[in-house]
Amino acid sequence: MEVDIVVCGSGAAGLTAAVVAANAGLEVLVVESTPWFGGTTAFSGGGAWLPGHRHMAETGSADSREEVETYLRAVLGDKYDPEIIGAFLDNAPAMVAHMEDSSQVRFVANDVPDYEPEHAGWKAGRMLLTADFDTRLLGKLRNRLRPPRRDMGLFHSMQVSMFDPAMFKRFHKSAAAFRYTAARFVRYLADRLRYGRGMRVVNGNALVARLLLSASERGVTLWTEARASELIFTAGAVTGVKIERNGKSEAVDVRGGVVLATGGFGANPEMRTRFIPHADYGWSLQPEGCRGDGIAMGIAAGGAINEGNVANGIWQTTSGYPRADGSMEISIHAFGDRHCPGSLIVDAATGQRFVNEAGNYQRFGQTMHKAGVRYAWMISEAPAARKYGIGLAKPWPFPIRPWLRKNYVVADRTIAGLTGKIGIDSGVLCATVEQFNRNAALGMDPQFQRGADAYSRYNADPDHKPNPSLGPLRTAPFYAVQIRPGELSTLAGLVTNGKAQVLRQDGRPVPGLYAAGLDNNSIWSGHYPGGGCSIGPAMTFGYIAARHIAGTLAARA
């Protein structure tokens, strides 16, 4: 078999590269090692940080190159790489336009702020979300779409978008919210009766579905359970790749190049131990196919994995409990509960607060690592748990009692009584809560400034005054959930240039070899300027790689 381009991996990076290459008239093969298309993207919120995009006006704002560069230089410091960042900023708006004009991808503007609003040049609205999608349009391919994380939905298979919770919580307070909620539930029930599951997909699932349909419509060959294992070279250039498929190895020749987009190494215990702090007691949220295959092939080709990041993962606060089959059901505390009034988080070893609980997840995780916090406890009063939920225990009208029976949530009528159940010194924790309560009642947090910045206020409760993120813990029962460090995905990857070409250790590109997504080292070197700072560059460098391959083939013709 011979094609123009082989894409290894089927997340946002790989499928974007495939669609862009197909739009350029190239013959494309996508190989996915698992039975499911979508990679880590399918598990994600689907946001893509793409400054300067054409939807900025819909947010009531404008975005200039100068503002973006000012912000990024402040966030990245000495990790600002003019070539790589310049390539991203040059191509991100063009990628958005290309995908919306020439594929099924549709982005949605929103007002989510950048994650470090203390720096000049920050904006709200640089992150784009993906429009919901009806998987009936995928036909049989819908059976190959990776299901989302269970904690990101309701019931059996009702997916919940980032816009849904605000309306669901108000269903009994306004006619508009009631109609919205009723329409979502009726649609889900109808789909469940007819198809056995919900057909509406949202967030990262919607992004993958839209990319998958686009690839299929353009004649891209899509293989599942096909694991790329080895690159083939001719005169020092990549001219093919060996694929393990149907119990045998087969070689595929390429005329243009190979794009490595296999999703990093979250499912590779050895690599996690090497690169991820607290890997032995934290959790990776990546799917089983993210074994570092692309990085291993890149290193075998003479490339190198970046060793100089400030962080090698997108950190997250997680909690979980073991299912009957031995697997873990894990909740990510990215939105809602920890940002809202009536709760706090303490170090399990000291009983004291150590962080702004409502801060962005990357900074939260970085603080947790630096402080040496292996375990923490999120403690909530009853009204907060009822209104905002606490981890896997969703807000009213869903009951918390099943999670108490599973010992995922611990409860007591008093804070002092709770301490004996979670192993924290009673005097210390009671003093911590008392101090927190005094300040929270006034809407202040002199210790960590919770709710003082735009980001922590955005994810909180706008109806709560005077500080939407702060409220005392007063009403029993009090609940506690154990928090562990975790990562949404890995970030350490292959060293590349602004054309997404994998570089040898002497700085020269490996002809015909490209990397995008998590196989390509984080362009932010472990910093995290805003939500979607993984998917935005992943799609953009997938776009860059495909266009460079198309241009190279055209020049040869």
N, C-alpha and C positions, 0 to 999 in steps of 0.2 A: 504494500500500500504506500502511496506517495501523496502528500498533501503540501500545501503552501506553509501551513503553520499548525503546530500541535500545541494546545493549551493544556497544561497539567493542573487540574483543579477547577472547581465549578462554583466558587464563591463570587462575590461582586467583581473582584479583579479579573478572574479568569473568564467569566461570561461577558464582561464588558469588552475585554480584548477580542473574544470570539466574535461578538456582534460587530464591532468596529472593523475587524478584518474582513468579515463577510460583506459588510457594506462597501468595502473597497474592491470587492470582486474576488477575494481570495478563497481558496478551498481550505476549510478549517475542520480540525478534529479536536474535540474536547474529551479528555479522559479523566474520569472521577473514580477514585479507588474504592469508594463505598457504594452501597445500593442507592444512595440518595444524592441528588444535586442540591447544592446550596452552601455547604461548608459552614463556617462560623457565622457567615452573614445571615443564614436562615434562623439562627438563634438570637439574633441581635434586634435592637430597636430600629435598625434600618436607616438611621440618620447619616447624612453625608455632609461633612464640613467642606464647603465649596465657596470661598469668598469671591465676591465680584459676580456672582451668578445673576442671571437675568430676572429672577423673581424678587430681588431686593426691594423694588419699588412697592411690592405688595405688602411688605412689612412696615411701610411708612418711613423707610430709611434709604440711604444711598451708601455705596461702598467705594472707596478709592484705593488704588494700589498703594498710595503713600500711607493711608491709615492701616491697611493690612500689614505692610512691612514694619511700620512702627510697632504695632502690637506684637508681631512675631519676634522681632529683635528683642523686645523686652521679655517675652516669655522664654525664648530659647537661649538668650545670652550667647555664650561662646559656642553653642551647638548650632547656631544659625549657619547653614551652608548655602551660600548665594546661588550656586549652580542648581542644587536640588530644589531649594525653595522657589527659585526663579522659574524652573521648569513647571513646578506645580501651579504657581500663580499665573503663568502664561497660558496654561492649558486647561485649568479647571473650568472657567466659564465656557470655553469652546466645547469641552466634553459634555457639559450640561445641554448646550444647544444641540449638539450632534445627537445625543441619545434621545432627547425629546422630539426632535424633528425626524429622526431616522430609525426609531425603534418604538417598542411599546412602553418604554420607561416614562413615567410621569412623576414629577416631583411636586411637593406641596410646601409652600412657604409657611413659616411660623415665626414666633418671637422669642425662641430660646436664646438666652444670652451666651456669649463666650464664657469660658470657665474661669478666666482670671480677670475680672472686670476692674481690678485695681490698677491695671496697666493702661496707658494711653493707647488709643486706637481700637479698643474693644468695641464690639457691636452686638446687637441682638439681631438674629435672623440669618446669620451666615450658614447655619445648618439647614439642610433641606431634608424633609421627610418624603416618604413614598406614598403615592395614592393607593388606596385599597384596591384589591384585585379579586375578580371572580375566577376561581380555578377551573370552573367548567370550561373556560376558554382554552385550557391546556389539553383537553381531551385525555388520552391515556397517560400523557406526561405528568399529569397531576399525581399519579401514583409513584412518581420518582422525585417529587418535591420533598425535601427533608422537612419533617414536622417541626414546629417551633418548640421551645422549652415549655413544659407543662405549667410552670409557675407564671407564665406570661399570658395565660388565658383563663377561661372559666369552663366548668363542667368538663365534658368529654373533649370537645374540639372547637370551642367558641373562642376565636382569637380576639384580643382586646388591643385597640390602637392607643397611641398616646393621647388622642383626643377623647376617647370614650369615657375614662373614669370620671372626669368632671361632670359629664352629663348623667352618668349612671347614679352618682351620689345625690343628684338633685331631682331624681325622677318623681319624688313625692312633693317637690316644692314648686315646680313650674310645669305648665302644659307643654312647653317646647321640649323640656328635658324628658317628660313622660313619653311624648310621641317618639323622640329619638331612641329612648331605651326600648320601648315596645317594639319599634321597627327592627332593631337589632336582634332582639330575642325571638320574634316571630320568624325572621329570616333564618336564624340559626335552627330553630325547631323544624322548619319546613325542609331545610337542607339535610338535617339529621335523619328525618323520616325517609327522604327520597334517596339520599346518597350514603347514609351511614355516618356522616360527619359534616361539620360546617364547611361551606365552600368559600366563604369570604376569608381572605387572608390579608394581613396587615403587616406593618413594620418590615423587618428584614425578610420575612417570608414573602411579602408582596414584591419586594425588590427582586428577589431571586426568581419568583414566578414570572415577572414581567421580562426579565432578562432571558429566562429560559424559553418563553414563547417567542421572543424576538429572534433568538438563535435558531429555533426550530423553523420559523417562517423563512429564514434566509438560507436554509439548507445546510446548516452546520451539523456535522456528524457528532452525535452525543453518545458516549459510552459510559456506562456505570460498571462497577466492579472490574475496573481496568486500572491497574496500578503502574504508573511510570516508575521504572527501576534503574535505568541506565541510559546515559546519553551516548550517541554514536558520533564519532568524529571522522572527518576527512580533511587532511592537510591542516589540522589545527582548528577547524571550524566545526560547529555542531551541524550535522547533516541528518540526524535522525534520533529516534528514542526507542528503547526497548520497553514493551508493555507486557505486564503479566495479566493474562486474560484467559478465561475458560480453561484454567489449569495448565496453560502453556505460555511460553514467551514468544512474542512476535515483534518484529522490527517494523517501524513506520519511518519512511524516509521523508525529510522535509526540504522543500526548496527555499523557504524563507527563514524560519527560525522556530525555536521552542520557547514558550513562555512558562516559567515556573510560577505557579500560583496555588500551591498545594495546602496553604493555610497555616504555616508555622509548625510549632512542635508541642502544643498543649497536651497531646495524647502520648508524648514520649517521656516516660518517667526519668530516664537518664539525662535528657536535655533539660527537663524542668529542674532537676536537682542542681545542675550546673549553673543555670541562669536565673532561676526564680527563688527569691528569698522565702523562707518558711514553706518550701514546697512540700515538706513531709507532713504538715498538718493543715495546709491550705488546700483549696480545690481549684482545679481548672474547669472552666465552663465550655471548653471547646469539644467538638465531636470527635469520634473515634478515629477519623481519617487524618487528623492533624498530627502526623507522626514525624514531621521534619524531612519528608522525602525530597522535597524540592531543594531544601538547604543542603542536604547530603549530596545530591547530584551536582549542585553548584560548586560545592567544595571539591568534589572529585574532578570537576572541570578546571580547577585551579583558582576558584574564587575563595572568598574568605567571609566568615560571619563577623559582623561588627561587634567589637568588644568594649566600645566606649560609650554606651548609652547611660543616661542617668537612671533609667528604669527599663527592664526587659519585658514588661507586661503592662496591659491595661488593667489596673488594679480594681478590685471590687470588694465590697463588704458582703459576706455570704453567711447563710445559715442553712442547715439541712437536717434531714433525718433519714435513717436507712429504711428502704422499702423491703417488702417481704422477699424479693428476689435477690437481695444483697446489694443492689445499686442504691445510690443516694439521690434523693429528691432535694434539690438545692434551690434556695431563694436568693435572688440578688436584691440588695437593699439600695437600689439606684435612685428610686423616686418614692415619694410618699412618705411612709412611716418615719424614717429617721430625720426627715426634713421638717416635720410638723410638730406643733405644740404638744406638750404632755408626755415627752419622752426624753431620755438621755442615754448616753453610752459610756460605760466605765471599763477600765482595764480589769480583767478578771483577777490579776495578781495583786492589784493595789486598791481596788474599789474606788478609784478616782478617775475623773474625766481626763482625757488626753488630747482631744481634738474638737474642732467645730463639727458637730454631728451633721450639719446640713451642708457642708462643703462638698465640692465636686469629688467624685469617686476616685479619681487619680490622686488627688492631693490627700484624701482620706487614707488611701492605701499606703501612700508613700510615708505618711506620718506614722501609721501603724507599724510599718517595717522599721523605720528609724528609731522609734520608741521601744522596739523589741516586744511589742504586744502580740502574743501568740493567740490569745483568746480574749474576747470582750463580752460584755453583756449589755444588750439593749433592754432598758426597763421602761415600761409604759404604764400610765394610769388607765383605768377601765374606759373612760370616755374616749381617750386617744386610740386605744386598740379597737374600739367599736367604730370609730369614725374613719380612721386612716389604715387600719389593719396593722399587723406586726409580722413581717416576713411572710411565710406561707399561709398564715391565718389572715384571711381576707376580711375587709370591713363588713359591717352589717349590710345586708341581712344574713350573711354567712356566719355560722356559729363558730366560736372559738373552742368549744368543748372537745371536739375530736382531736385537736392538737394538744390539748391538756392530757388526754388519755394516752397519746403517743409519747408524752414527755418531751415533745418539741418545745412547747411553751410551759414554763413553770409559773405558778401563781401563789399568792398569799394575801391575807387581808391587811398586812402591814409590811413596810419596808424592812423592819427589823426581822420579821418572820421570814421574809424572802431571802435574807442573807444566809441563813442556815441551809437553804435548799440550793444555793448557787456557790457556796463556799467562799464568801467574802466576809471579812471582819465587819461585824454589825456596827460598831462605833464609827468606823471609817465611812461606810456606805451611807449611813444615816446622816453623817455630817456633810457628805458630798451632796446628798439630795436636799438637805436643808439650805445649804448655801445656794445651790442652783435655784431652788424655789423662791428664795427672797429676791434674787435678781430677775428671774423669769417673770414674776408677777409685775415687775416694772418694765418689762420688755427689754431688759439689758442682759448682756453677757460679757462682763469686763474681762473674763478669763480667755475666751476664744472668739468673741465677736460674732456669735451665731446670729444670723439674720441681718447682719450689717451690710452685706454686699448684695448685688443684684441677683447673683446666681442662687444663693441660699434662700432668698425671698421668693424667687420664681417657683421653686418646687414646693413651697410651703402652702399654708392655708390663707388665702387673701382676705377671708372674712374674719380672721382672728386679729384682734388689736391688743396692744399697740404694735407688737412684733409678730408677723405672720408665722415665724418659725419657733417662737418661744412661748411656753406656758408651763406653769408648775405642775408637779405630780401630787395630787391631793386626794383623788377619789379611788377607793378600793373597789375591787381587788387590783393588786399590782401584778403585772406580768413581766416575765423576763425570757429572752431568747438569746442563746449563745451565738456570738458573732465570730467568724473566722476570716482570715485573709484569703483572698482568691484572686484569680485573674480572668477577665473576659476573654483575653487572647494574649498570645505572646507577641513581642515586638522585635526581639533580636533577629536579624535576618542578614541576607547577603548584601555585600557592598556593591552598589550600582552607581551609574552616572545619571545625568539628567535625561537620557534617552531610554532609561530603564534597562540598559545593558549591564550584565554581570561583569564585574571587573576582576581581573587577575590581581594577585598580590602586588605586582609591579605597577598597577594602575591602568593597564591596557585592557580593553574590552575583550571578552571571549566572543569571537564572531558567531552570530546566530543564536546567542543565549541571552534571555531576558528574564527579569523577575519582577513581580508585582504583588501587591497585597502583603500578606504576612511573611512571604518568602523574601521580600525586599525589606531591608532594614527600615525601621520607622524613620520617616523623613524628619520627625521631631526629636529623634534620639532619646525617646522616652518621656519627654514632656508631653502635655496634652492640652493644646490651646482651646479646644471646644468639643462639644458633642459631635460625633461622627468623624473624628480626626483619624480614624482608621479606614473607614469605608470611602471617604472623600478622596484621599490619596490613592487608595487601592484602585478605584475606578479610573482616576486620572492617569495613573501610570500604566494601567491596562490599555487605556486609550493611546497613550504615547507609544507603548511597545508595538501595538498593532499598526499604527500609522508609520512607525519607523520601518517595520518589516515590509509593509506595502510599498513604501518609497524605495527601499533597497531593491525589491523585485522589479519595480517599474524602471529603475535606473539600469538594471541588467538587460532589460528587454530591448 
